Structures are given as structure tokens and as C-alpha cells.
Amino acid sequence: MLSLDFLDDVRRMNKRQLYYQVLNFGMIVSSALMIWKGLMVITGSESPIVVVLSGSMEPAFHRGDLLFLTNRVEDPIRVGEIVVFRIEGREIPIVHRVLKIHEKQNGHIKFLTKGDNNAVDDRGLYKQGQHWLEKKDVVGRARGFYQENRSVEDRNYEETQTS
């Protein structure tokens, strides 16, 4: 339950202290938003940082790992590259590796993805009738990551699963 000590502290403040606290909080929030928007412009990605939510990319990435993304238009998508894509009708983006590329003579590229830990490609995940992804589906491409610290027991378990 919410502690009433907070409300007592607010009641004890004079108006100037209260305005200062509200202004300070507003500056922190606006600074965070400006940094996020700046990252969006620099990286070209609508979401420059994402969290891995499933185990489909293990052992490369695990749940809780952070991926740093870029999505520059001029960079071509390559086989083996890790992309974050959004499927029409689903809110949560998916992190998987590019398995195949299909390039038309006019330069239009379509590609197929698959999670490293999955037995089959992602065609079952795409919307009905869709067999390939297009550049417009890509939220970003992994350029770096931060791996969550795992305990020794977790790492030992992972090693026994991959051997």
C-alpha cells in the first residue's frame, strides 16, 4: 500500500519547495524523452534499444538481454544479420536472424527469418499469405548488445544444453 509519509512530506513543503520539486521532476522526464528522440534520429530506428523477450535466439541472446539497433536505409540487409521486425497485427517486435534473401532485378529485397533456437523458419509467424518480410517490416538491426549478468548455475546449465 502507498506510504502516507510521502504525503506528509509534501504537506510540510512550502510552495517554493513544491514548485522546485515539480520542476525538477519535469526536467528529468523531458531530458529522458529528448535523449530517446535523439537516439531515434541518430540510429534511424523507431526503437533504438529493445529487450529480448523470448528464448528463440539462444544461445546468441537470452531473455533480458538488451539489443542496440540501427536502421539506416542505405545499409543492405544481409544473410546472417539479426533483425528486429514487426508483423502486422502483432504489437511486440520479434528478434530473429535473416535466413534467406530474395532480390528482384529492380532491387526490391524480401527476406526470410528464423530464430537460432527454432526448428523451422518464421513463415508460420508472418501474417496469413505472407511468405517473406520486406524492409518496411524492420524496426532495426542489431549492432550491439548488453548481456544480462547470469549466475554461475545459469551459465553451467546453458553449457550443458548446448553440448
KAQUISUL-V546791 format. One record per pair of residues at least 24 apart in sequence whose ideal C-beta (glycine too) atoms are under 8 Angstrom apart, sorted by the first residue. I is the first residue (numbers start at 1). J is the second residue. Records with the same first field share a line. If there is no record, write none. Layout:
I = J  J
This chain:
43 = 68  69  70  71  72  140
44 = 70  71  72  73  140
45 = 69  70  71  139  140
46 = 71  139  140
47 = 84  93  139  140
48 = 140
50 = 84  93  95  139  140
52 = 95
53 = 92  95
54 = 115
55 = 117
56 = 94  95  96  115  116  117  118
57 = 82  95  96  97  115  116  117
58 = 116  117  158
59 = 116  117  158  162
60 = 97  116
61 = 95  145  147
62 = 147  148  150  158
64 = 148
65 = 145  146  147  148
66 = 145  146  148
67 = 95  142  144  145
68 = 142  143  144  145  146
69 = 139  140  141  142  143
70 = 140  141  143
71 = 138  139  140  141
73 = 135
75 = 141
76 = 109
77 = 101  109  111  135  138  141
81 = 141  142
82 = 141  142
83 = 113  133  138  140  141  142
84 = 138  139  140  141  142
85 = 113  133  137  138  139
86 = 137  139
87 = 125  126  127  130  137
88 = 127
89 = 127
93 = 139
94 = 122  125
95 = 142
96 = 122
102 = 132
108 = 134
109 = 134  135
110 = 134
